[in-house]
Amino acid sequence: MAGRVVAAVAAAALLGGAVAGCGGGDQGKPAATAVVRTSPLADVLAKLPAKVEGAKVVVGSPDAPRTVQVLVDPRCGYCARFEEAGGEVLLKLAADGKVKVEYLLASFLDRDGASGSVKAVNALRASVDAGRFAEYHAAVFASQPKGKFTDELLLEIADKVPGLRGPAFDAAVAETAYKEWAGEAEKAFEATGVQGTPAVLVEGRPVGAKDGSLFDAKAFTATLAGLGIGTA
């Protein structure tokens, strides 16, 4: 795990120096306790389709002209910052049918269960079955705790997403029904060669890291427009 931290720093240097992101030793953004929040885009997100494709969760219309891949760990504080800025930009574009978003949900911060990342990824996978992934994904990152994700917190967050709680979802959370899938998602993340999160890839190439636009909605919109995404 220490090697991943070093690699994350090295990757940041290769991408252009001042790149903020999470490596293996990060613990998420500071907060005394978890405050359960939902996204201001909840109404928009409720209409976004999501499906599992192998180790990925794909959000948006399959007919969208462009694809953007998002790599995040639920316990990464920088990922939470990205989700409330660049992440919302992508979801708005997905709602407009201009892009589909492929999420690779990493869990490398979960050392022996210390962060609860695997639990969070498991719950996120279960939310796909309930048809509430986009809403729940946004709420999980908005409600990121200082300590680890627990079943109780994940269910408390789910309470804020209409239509998510139910016997199937609750059982999947309690039994970590998708633990194996979470492991597959982590392996798929590692296979990209990316060493830290958040990361956004367009046609396999990282975007928004060098200039820090991942964390600024207006700047990230411009970054995407420069790639011809969201302009048509």
Backbone as CSV, one residue per row, in Angstrom:
resi,resn,N_x,N_y,N_z,CA_x,CA_y,CA_z,C_x,C_y,C_z
1,MET,0.825,-1.206,0.000,0.000,0.000,0.000,0.855,1.250,0.000
2,ALA,1.989,1.221,0.713,2.875,2.376,0.713,3.369,2.662,-0.682
3,GLY,3.593,1.603,-1.467,4.033,1.787,-2.842,3.024,2.556,-3.659
4,ARG,1.730,2.338,-3.356,0.704,3.069,-4.094,0.766,4.553,-3.776
5,VAL,1.074,4.911,-2.521,1.198,6.322,-2.170,2.324,6.959,-2.968
6,VAL,3.482,6.294,-3.005,4.613,6.814,-3.764,4.242,6.934,-5.230
7,ALA,3.567,5.911,-5.743,3.188,5.935,-7.149,2.223,7.073,-7.437
8,ALA,1.327,7.353,-6.495,0.377,8.440,-6.688,1.091,9.775,-6.797
9,VAL,2.104,9.955,-5.958,2.883,11.189,-6.013,3.620,11.281,-7.340
10,ALA,4.194,10.162,-7.767,4.909,10.146,-9.041,3.977,10.447,-10.196
11,ALA,2.772,9.878,-10.138,1.804,10.121,-11.203,1.423,11.588,-11.253
12,ALA,1.278,12.204,-10.082,0.947,13.621,-10.027,2.027,14.448,-10.704
13,ALA,3.278,14.086,-10.442,4.380,14.810,-11.063,4.342,14.660,-12.581
14,LEU,4.046,13.458,-13.048,3.991,13.224,-14.481,2.860,13.994,-15.133
15,LEU,1.768,14.181,-14.391,0.626,14.877,-14.949,0.792,16.387,-14.923
16,GLY,1.821,16.863,-14.253,2.047,18.302,-14.337,2.239,19.010,-13.026
17,GLY,2.633,18.333,-11.989,3.004,19.034,-10.769,1.896,19.102,-9.752
18,ALA,1.274,20.284,-9.616,0.338,20.517,-8.528,-0.990,19.827,-8.785
19,VAL,-1.020,18.554,-8.585,-2.235,17.770,-8.795,-2.717,17.251,-7.448
20,ALA,-3.961,17.560,-7.101,-4.517,17.107,-5.832,-5.231,15.792,-6.041
21,GLY,-4.985,14.854,-5.134,-5.662,13.572,-5.255,-5.357,12.690,-4.077
22,CYS,-6.025,11.531,-4.008,-5.860,10.593,-2.908,-4.967,9.438,-3.298
23,GLY,-4.036,9.097,-2.387,-3.227,7.906,-2.538,-3.590,6.939,-1.424
24,GLY,-2.788,5.914,-1.238,-3.132,4.853,-0.302,-3.231,5.254,1.153
25,GLY,-2.640,6.378,1.559,-2.662,6.731,2.975,-3.650,7.811,3.337
26,ASP,-4.426,8.283,2.357,-5.344,9.371,2.630,-6.567,8.897,3.395
27,GLN,-7.151,9.794,4.162,-8.278,9.426,5.012,-9.554,10.197,4.695
28,GLY,-9.593,10.967,3.616,-10.817,11.691,3.279,-10.835,13.079,3.882
29,LYS,-11.848,13.869,3.498,-11.893,15.252,3.951,-12.230,15.327,5.433
30,PRO,-11.665,16.326,6.137,-11.903,16.417,7.565,-13.333,16.845,7.886
31,ALA,-13.940,16.192,8.847,-15.265,16.558,9.331,-15.462,15.827,10.653
32,ALA,-16.029,16.530,11.630,-16.172,15.930,12.949,-17.062,14.686,12.889
33,THR,-18.180,14.804,12.203,-19.085,13.675,12.025,-19.657,13.750,10.614
34,ALA,-20.259,12.664,10.178,-20.875,12.665,8.860,-22.202,13.416,8.923
35,VAL,-22.384,14.331,8.004,-23.656,15.029,7.859,-24.284,14.527,6.570
36,VAL,-25.434,13.907,6.684,-26.062,13.317,5.508,-26.637,14.415,4.630
37,ARG,-26.182,14.415,3.393,-26.622,15.426,2.425,-27.030,14.744,1.131
38,THR,-27.836,15.444,0.349,-28.182,14.976,-0.986,-27.745,16.016,-1.996
39,SER,-27.735,15.646,-3.261,-27.302,16.566,-4.304,-28.405,17.554,-4.648
40,PRO,-28.045,18.807,-4.950,-29.049,19.776,-5.416,-29.620,19.364,-6.778
41,LEU,-28.976,18.405,-7.425,-29.445,17.919,-8.718,-30.311,16.668,-8.583
42,ALA,-30.803,16.391,-7.385,-31.513,15.132,-7.128,-32.623,14.872,-8.135
43,ASP,-33.399,15.897,-8.493,-34.500,15.700,-9.445,-33.988,15.293,-10.816
44,VAL,-32.854,15.870,-11.207,-32.250,15.524,-12.496,-31.681,14.106,-12.450
45,LEU,-30.993,13.799,-11.365,-30.352,12.496,-11.238,-31.363,11.355,-11.190
46,ALA,-32.549,11.625,-10.663,-33.575,10.594,-10.539,-33.987,10.044,-11.907
47,LYS,-33.768,10.826,-12.954,-34.183,10.424,-14.303,-33.059,9.773,-15.105
48,LEU,-31.866,9.709,-14.515,-30.724,9.169,-15.247,-30.664,7.647,-15.139
49,PRO,-30.628,6.959,-16.265,-30.502,5.501,-16.217,-29.078,5.086,-15.856
50,ALA,-28.961,3.951,-15.207,-27.637,3.409,-14.872,-27.689,1.893,-15.018
51,LYS,-26.609,1.324,-15.508,-26.547,-0.125,-15.625,-25.121,-0.589,-15.357
52,VAL,-25.005,-1.844,-14.961,-23.697,-2.445,-14.705,-23.194,-3.072,-15.999
53,GLU,-21.962,-2.733,-16.346,-21.294,-3.345,-17.492,-19.956,-3.876,-17.004
54,GLY,-19.904,-5.159,-16.683,-18.687,-5.731,-16.130,-18.387,-5.124,-14.780
55,ALA,-17.226,-4.493,-14.658,-16.819,-3.884,-13.391,-17.159,-2.403,-13.325
56,LYS,-17.910,-1.910,-14.312,-18.244,-0.487,-14.362,-19.738,-0.272,-14.147
57,VAL,-20.064,0.936,-13.712,-21.451,1.385,-13.712,-21.540,2.516,-14.725
58,VAL,-22.420,2.357,-15.686,-22.543,3.330,-16.775,-23.831,4.130,-16.590
59,VAL,-23.687,5.447,-16.568,-24.809,6.349,-16.348,-25.053,7.170,-17.606
60,GLY,-26.306,7.243,-18.009,-26.656,8.040,-19.177,-27.150,7.186,-20.324
61,SER,-27.546,7.860,-21.382,-28.080,7.170,-22.545,-26.991,6.404,-23.282
62,PRO,-27.267,5.166,-23.683,-26.282,4.401,-24.462,-26.021,5.025,-25.826
63,ASP,-26.904,5.929,-26.251,-26.746,6.599,-27.547,-25.976,7.907,-27.449
64,ALA,-25.508,8.265,-26.255,-24.749,9.511,-26.091,-23.516,9.490,-26.991
65,PRO,-23.186,10.618,-27.610,-22.089,10.645,-28.584,-20.690,10.485,-28.000
66,ARG,-20.508,10.792,-26.723,-19.178,10.701,-26.120,-19.259,9.944,-24.796
67,THR,-18.108,9.377,-24.415,-18.001,8.624,-23.168,-16.878,9.197,-22.321
68,VAL,-17.147,9.393,-21.051,-16.150,9.874,-20.100,-16.062,8.864,-18.960
69,GLN,-14.851,8.488,-18.601,-14.658,7.535,-17.509,-14.230,8.282,-16.248
70,VAL,-14.884,7.960,-15.139,-14.605,8.604,-13.855,-14.125,7.544,-12.870
71,LEU,-12.969,7.789,-12.253,-12.368,6.863,-11.301,-12.350,7.528,-9.927
72,VAL,-13.067,6.942,-8.974,-13.174,7.531,-7.641,-13.192,6.443,-6.576
73,ASP,-12.734,6.806,-5.379,-12.847,5.958,-4.185,-13.796,6.690,-3.233
74,PRO,-14.827,6.020,-2.719,-15.808,6.701,-1.870,-15.225,7.422,-0.660
75,ARG,-14.043,6.990,-0.177,-13.466,7.628,0.999,-12.419,8.686,0.669
76,CYS,-12.240,8.971,-0.593,-11.267,9.989,-0.998,-11.891,11.370,-0.898
77,GLY,-11.294,12.223,-0.047,-11.821,13.565,0.126,-11.768,14.399,-1.133
78,TYR,-10.708,14.229,-1.928,-10.608,14.967,-3.184,-11.680,14.511,-4.167
79,CYS,-12.084,13.245,-4.057,-13.167,12.753,-4.911,-14.476,13.450,-4.554
80,ALA,-14.700,13.681,-3.268,-15.903,14.392,-2.840,-15.897,15.809,-3.408
81,ARG,-14.739,16.443,-3.407,-14.622,17.785,-3.986,-14.913,17.743,-5.473
82,PHE,-14.403,16.732,-6.152,-14.660,16.601,-7.584,-16.145,16.394,-7.859
83,GLU,-16.783,15.531,-7.079,-18.181,15.200,-7.347,-19.098,16.415,-7.246
84,GLU,-18.775,17.370,-6.362,-19.629,18.543,-6.225,-19.272,19.640,-7.223
85,ALA,-18.298,19.389,-8.076,-17.899,20.369,-9.095,-17.933,19.698,-10.472
86,GLY,-16.811,19.115,-10.876,-16.745,18.462,-12.173,-17.723,17.315,-12.315
87,GLY,-17.975,16.598,-11.221,-18.911,15.482,-11.267,-20.316,15.927,-11.619
88,GLU,-20.741,17.059,-11.073,-22.072,17.574,-11.382,-22.144,18.037,-12.832
89,VAL,-21.056,18.588,-13.345,-21.024,19.001,-14.750,-21.290,17.795,-15.648
90,LEU,-20.610,16.692,-15.372,-20.776,15.486,-16.187,-22.199,14.942,-16.100
91,LEU,-22.779,14.961,-14.921,-24.124,14.423,-14.767,-25.159,15.297,-15.477
92,LYS,-24.957,16.590,-15.482,-25.846,17.480,-16.237,-25.755,17.182,-17.736
93,LEU,-24.528,16.963,-18.210,-24.347,16.627,-19.620,-24.968,15.274,-19.942
94,ALA,-24.865,14.339,-18.994,-25.486,13.030,-19.190,-27.003,13.161,-19.250
95,ALA,-27.558,14.010,-18.405,-29.007,14.234,-18.408,-29.473,14.853,-19.718
96,ASP,-28.590,15.615,-20.359,-28.905,16.243,-21.647,-28.618,15.318,-22.828
97,GLY,-28.139,14.105,-22.530,-27.863,13.147,-23.588,-26.587,13.413,-24.358
98,LYS,-25.704,14.242,-23.808,-24.487,14.614,-24.516,-23.291,13.726,-24.188
99,VAL,-23.407,12.964,-23.106,-22.293,12.119,-22.689,-22.833,10.978,-21.830
100,LYS,-22.152,9.858,-21.854,-22.431,8.829,-20.857,-21.195,8.710,-19.982
101,VAL,-21.414,8.412,-18.719,-20.331,8.391,-17.739,-20.120,6.970,-17.243
102,GLU,-18.896,6.490,-17.386,-18.529,5.164,-16.885,-17.794,5.329,-15.555
103,TYR,-18.381,4.817,-14.491,-17.759,4.918,-13.177,-16.983,3.647,-12.854
104,LEU,-15.717,3.827,-12.480,-14.919,2.755,-11.903,-14.773,3.096,-10.431
105,LEU,-15.399,2.295,-9.583,-15.437,2.567,-8.150,-14.307,1.834,-7.450
106,ALA,-13.262,2.571,-7.137,-12.081,1.996,-6.492,-12.299,1.859,-4.986
107,SER,-11.469,1.041,-4.364,-11.542,0.877,-2.900,-10.153,0.677,-2.307
108,PHE,-9.142,1.292,-2.933,-7.764,1.072,-2.478,-7.474,1.727,-1.130
109,LEU,-8.358,2.644,-0.701,-8.165,3.265,0.613,-8.612,2.353,1.755
110,ASP,-9.245,1.253,1.408,-9.825,0.379,2.422,-8.820,-0.657,2.911
111,ARG,-7.939,-0.255,3.785,-6.951,-1.166,4.346,-7.588,-1.991,5.454
112,ASP,-7.807,-3.277,5.187,-8.416,-4.177,6.174,-9.736,-3.628,6.706
113,GLY,-10.490,-2.987,5.828,-11.790,-2.459,6.225,-11.723,-1.141,6.961
114,ALA,-10.540,-0.527,7.007,-10.355,0.669,7.828,-11.176,1.865,7.356
115,SER,-11.474,1.947,6.067,-12.188,3.112,5.563,-13.639,2.824,5.221
116,GLY,-13.977,1.558,5.073,-15.336,1.220,4.659,-15.592,1.465,3.190
117,SER,-14.528,1.662,2.396,-14.720,1.900,0.960,-15.424,0.728,0.287
118,VAL,-15.038,-0.498,0.659,-15.676,-1.678,0.054,-17.158,-1.705,0.405
119,LYS,-17.492,-1.372,1.649,-18.903,-1.315,2.034,-19.655,-0.289,1.189
120,ALA,-19.027,0.866,0.967,-19.674,1.918,0.180,-19.838,1.492,-1.275
121,VAL,-18.796,0.872,-1.848,-18.889,0.403,-3.231,-19.973,-0.669,-3.346
122,ASN,-20.051,-1.543,-2.366,-21.085,-2.575,-2.338,-22.480,-1.950,-2.350
123,ALA,-22.681,-0.936,-1.509,-23.984,-0.274,-1.442,-24.295,0.457,-2.745
124,LEU,-23.280,1.069,-3.332,-23.485,1.758,-4.606,-23.893,0.775,-5.692
125,ARG,-23.246,-0.395,-5.692,-23.629,-1.420,-6.678,-25.071,-1.866,-6.449
126,ALA,-25.475,-2.013,-5.208,-26.848,-2.409,-4.903,-27.848,-1.353,-5.347
127,SER,-27.449,-0.097,-5.312,-28.361,0.983,-5.702,-28.679,0.949,-7.193
128,VAL,-27.806,0.322,-7.980,-28.097,0.171,-9.413,-29.332,-0.703,-9.591
129,ASP,-29.402,-1.794,-8.843,-30.538,-2.707,-8.929,-31.844,-2.000,-8.574
130,ALA,-31.753,-1.037,-7.671,-32.946,-0.298,-7.248,-33.268,0.872,-8.165
131,GLY,-32.431,1.103,-9.180,-32.667,2.198,-10.116,-32.399,3.563,-9.544
132,ARG,-31.495,3.636,-8.553,-31.242,4.918,-7.881,-29.742,5.233,-7.774
133,PHE,-28.941,4.709,-8.697,-27.492,4.873,-8.554,-27.048,6.329,-8.579
134,ALA,-27.459,7.098,-9.575,-26.946,8.467,-9.720,-27.236,9.305,-8.480
135,GLU,-28.461,9.185,-7.956,-28.828,9.943,-6.761,-28.015,9.496,-5.548
136,TYR,-27.904,8.189,-5.395,-27.215,7.660,-4.217,-25.718,7.940,-4.287
137,HIS,-25.138,7.795,-5.459,-23.723,8.089,-5.656,-23.411,9.514,-5.203
138,ALA,-24.215,10.461,-5.654,-24.001,11.858,-5.276,-24.158,12.044,-3.773
139,ALA,-25.149,11.390,-3.178,-25.394,11.535,-1.744,-24.282,10.912,-0.910
140,VAL,-23.747,9.769,-1.359,-22.654,9.109,-0.631,-21.433,10.017,-0.550
141,PHE,-21.058,10.626,-1.672,-19.888,11.506,-1.653,-20.170,12.803,-0.894
142,ALA,-21.397,13.311,-0.984,-21.750,14.537,-0.251,-21.785,14.299,1.255
143,SER,-21.973,13.035,1.663,-22.100,12.694,3.086,-20.861,11.980,3.624
144,GLN,-19.759,12.121,2.951,-18.528,11.406,3.313,-18.108,11.686,4.759
145,PRO,-17.886,10.644,5.562,-17.529,10.836,6.969,-16.025,10.987,7.177
146,LYS,-15.647,11.457,8.355,-14.229,11.472,8.710,-13.756,10.051,8.980
147,GLY,-14.555,9.300,9.705,-14.237,7.903,9.961,-14.666,7.042,8.785
148,LYS,-14.839,5.761,9.033,-15.156,4.867,7.923,-16.653,4.818,7.638
149,PHE,-16.979,4.413,6.420,-18.368,4.148,6.080,-18.813,2.888,6.824
150,THR,-19.980,2.948,7.416,-20.563,1.793,8.090,-21.898,1.461,7.416
151,ASP,-22.402,0.257,7.689,-23.712,-0.106,7.152,-24.771,0.889,7.611
152,GLU,-24.684,1.280,8.872,-25.686,2.195,9.427,-25.678,3.531,8.691
153,LEU,-24.494,4.073,8.424,-24.412,5.347,7.722,-24.907,5.210,6.282
154,LEU,-24.524,4.139,5.620,-24.938,3.936,4.235,-26.454,3.811,4.131
155,LEU,-27.083,3.185,5.112,-28.543,3.090,5.117,-29.182,4.432,5.462
156,GLU,-28.532,5.186,6.342,-29.039,6.517,6.688,-29.017,7.422,5.458
157,ILE,-27.943,7.329,4.683,-27.863,8.102,3.437,-28.953,7.643,2.475
158,ALA,-29.156,6.339,2.389,-30.175,5.782,1.488,-31.574,6.265,1.852
159,ASP,-31.799,6.552,3.127,-33.101,7.066,3.559,-33.457,8.369,2.844
160,LYS,-32.442,9.102,2.413,-32.657,10.399,1.769,-32.895,10.278,0.259
161,VAL,-32.803,9.048,-0.250,-33.001,8.822,-1.688,-34.330,8.096,-1.872
162,PRO,-35.353,8.782,-2.350,-36.679,8.171,-2.490,-36.644,6.875,-3.304
163,GLY,-37.267,5.841,-2.769,-37.390,4.587,-3.491,-36.210,3.647,-3.382
164,LEU,-35.194,4.023,-2.624,-34.005,3.174,-2.543,-34.107,2.105,-1.457
165,ARG,-34.531,2.496,-0.253,-34.608,1.522,0.832,-35.666,0.471,0.546
166,GLY,-35.348,-0.756,0.899,-36.268,-1.865,0.720,-35.560,-3.136,1.123
167,PRO,-36.272,-4.257,1.220,-35.661,-5.512,1.665,-34.431,-5.916,0.860
168,ALA,-34.485,-5.785,-0.457,-33.371,-6.223,-1.303,-32.137,-5.355,-1.085
169,PHE,-32.329,-4.030,-1.093,-31.192,-3.128,-0.894,-30.607,-3.279,0.500
170,ASP,-31.473,-3.293,1.498,-31.008,-3.392,2.884,-30.231,-4.684,3.117
171,ALA,-30.708,-5.776,2.536,-30.022,-7.054,2.698,-28.670,-7.040,1.993
172,ALA,-28.615,-6.419,0.824,-27.351,-6.343,0.089,-26.309,-5.563,0.873
173,VAL,-26.743,-4.514,1.569,-25.829,-3.727,2.403,-25.383,-4.547,3.608
174,ALA,-26.324,-5.147,4.299,-26.012,-5.900,5.519,-25.123,-7.108,5.249
175,GLU,-25.315,-7.746,4.093,-24.585,-8.975,3.774,-23.370,-8.745,2.876
176,THR,-23.110,-7.464,2.542,-22.044,-7.120,1.592,-22.139,-8.044,0.368
177,ALA,-23.324,-8.061,-0.212,-23.637,-8.996,-1.295,-22.764,-8.810,-2.530
178,TYR,-22.244,-7.602,-2.705,-21.451,-7.323,-3.898,-19.969,-7.109,-3.577
179,LYS,-19.504,-7.768,-2.526,-18.095,-7.651,-2.156,-17.186,-8.143,-3.280
180,GLU,-17.564,-9.231,-3.905,-16.755,-9.767,-5.006,-16.720,-8.786,-6.171
181,TRP,-17.864,-8.181,-6.470,-17.908,-7.187,-7.543,-17.034,-5.986,-7.198
182,ALA,-17.056,-5.567,-5.935,-16.202,-4.444,-5.512,-14.734,-4.767,-5.764
183,GLY,-14.350,-6.031,-5.524,-12.978,-6.453,-5.801,-12.665,-6.393,-7.283
184,GLU,-13.629,-6.759,-8.120,-13.437,-6.699,-9.568,-13.305,-5.253,-10.034
185,ALA,-14.095,-4.371,-9.420,-14.012,-2.954,-9.769,-12.647,-2.381,-9.395
186,GLU,-12.128,-2.781,-8.234,-10.800,-2.325,-7.820,-9.731,-2.811,-8.790
187,LYS,-9.822,-4.066,-9.222,-8.855,-4.599,-10.187,-8.937,-3.856,-11.514
188,ALA,-10.155,-3.514,-11.923,-10.327,-2.766,-13.172,-9.731,-1.372,-13.051
189,PHE,-9.884,-0.782,-11.866,-9.253,0.518,-11.613,-7.735,0.409,-11.729
190,GLU,-7.170,-0.591,-11.081,-5.719,-0.780,-11.119,-5.227,-1.023,-12.541
191,ALA,-6.032,-1.701,-13.351,-5.638,-2.028,-14.720,-5.529,-0.791,-15.604
192,THR,-6.149,0.322,-15.198,-6.048,1.542,-15.997,-4.659,2.158,-15.897
193,GLY,-3.922,1.808,-14.838,-2.612,2.404,-14.624,-2.666,3.697,-13.849
194,VAL,-3.863,4.187,-13.560,-4.019,5.406,-12.767,-3.687,5.081,-11.313
195,GLN,-2.919,5.949,-10.660,-2.417,5.654,-9.320,-3.056,6.459,-8.202
196,GLY,-4.005,7.293,-8.530,-4.673,8.082,-7.500,-6.035,8.527,-7.984
197,THR,-6.857,8.991,-7.073,-8.188,9.467,-7.417,-8.401,10.874,-6.867
198,PRO,-9.295,11.663,-7.482,-10.135,11.318,-8.619,-9.353,11.397,-9.927
199,ALA,-9.854,10.701,-10.920,-9.289,10.790,-12.258,-10.427,10.735,-13.264
200,VAL,-10.299,11.520,-14.301,-11.268,11.522,-15.386,-10.515,11.211,-16.669
201,LEU,-10.987,10.205,-17.396,-10.332,9.785,-18.630,-11.276,9.957,-19.808
202,VAL,-10.753,10.536,-20.863,-11.473,10.630,-22.129,-10.631,9.922,-23.169
203,GLU,-11.180,8.861,-23.727,-10.444,8.032,-24.689,-9.112,7.570,-24.106
204,GLY,-9.164,7.223,-22.804,-8.006,6.672,-22.120,-6.999,7.681,-21.631
205,ARG,-7.236,8.957,-21.873,-6.269,9.989,-21.466,-6.840,10.838,-20.336
206,PRO,-6.030,11.151,-19.308,-6.519,11.960,-18.186,-6.777,13.399,-18.596
207,VAL,-7.857,13.958,-18.076,-8.181,15.361,-18.341,-8.514,16.050,-17.020
208,GLY,-8.250,17.354,-16.971,-8.614,18.158,-15.810,-7.693,18.048,-14.622
209,ALA,-6.622,17.238,-14.727,-5.715,17.070,-13.592,-4.630,18.142,-13.573
210,LYS,-4.036,18.391,-14.717,-2.946,19.371,-14.762,-3.375,20.746,-14.270
211,ASP,-4.542,21.185,-14.745,-4.976,22.549,-14.428,-5.895,22.626,-13.213
212,GLY,-6.192,21.473,-12.601,-7.046,21.476,-11.426,-8.508,21.763,-11.713
213,SER,-8.891,21.728,-12.988,-10.267,22.072,-13.332,-11.283,21.040,-12.843
214,LEU,-10.805,19.862,-12.425,-11.710,18.862,-11.865,-12.522,19.421,-10.698
215,PHE,-11.958,20.407,-10.003,-12.559,20.918,-8.781,-13.247,22.269,-8.972
216,ASP,-13.455,22.662,-10.234,-14.099,23.937,-10.545,-15.066,23.708,-11.701
217,ALA,-16.351,23.828,-11.436,-17.362,23.481,-12.446,-17.202,24.274,-13.735
218,LYS,-16.989,25.583,-13.625,-16.862,26.417,-14.814,-15.623,26.040,-15.607
219,ALA,-14.510,25.841,-14.914,-13.263,25.490,-15.589,-13.353,24.102,-16.227
220,PHE,-14.022,23.174,-15.531,-14.133,21.818,-16.071,-15.047,21.793,-17.296
221,THR,-16.076,22.613,-17.269,-16.946,22.739,-18.449,-16.133,23.189,-19.651
222,ALA,-15.216,24.137,-19.418,-14.355,24.622,-20.491,-13.389,23.539,-20.944
223,THR,-12.868,22.773,-19.999,-11.957,21.678,-20.341,-12.642,20.664,-21.258
224,LEU,-13.865,20.293,-20.899,-14.627,19.346,-21.710,-14.958,19.937,-23.073
225,ALA,-15.321,21.201,-23.096,-15.653,21.861,-24.367,-14.459,21.855,-25.295
226,GLY,-13.253,21.985,-24.720,-12.047,21.942,-25.523,-11.826,20.595,-26.192
227,LEU,-12.501,19.571,-25.655,-12.431,18.224,-26.234,-13.661,17.917,-27.084
228,GLY,-14.484,18.942,-27.270,-15.688,18.766,-28.072,-16.813,18.074,-27.338
229,ILE,-16.761,18.066,-26.014,-17.794,17.415,-25.205,-18.739,18.473,-24.625
230,GLY,-20.016,18.315,-24.932,-21.022,19.235,-24.418,-21.248,20.458,-25.262
231,THR,-20.593,20.533,-26.399,-20.728,21.731,-27.245,-21.828,21.606,-28.283
232,ALA,-22.216,20.368,-28.604,-23.232,20.176,-29.654,-24.624,20.182,-29.059
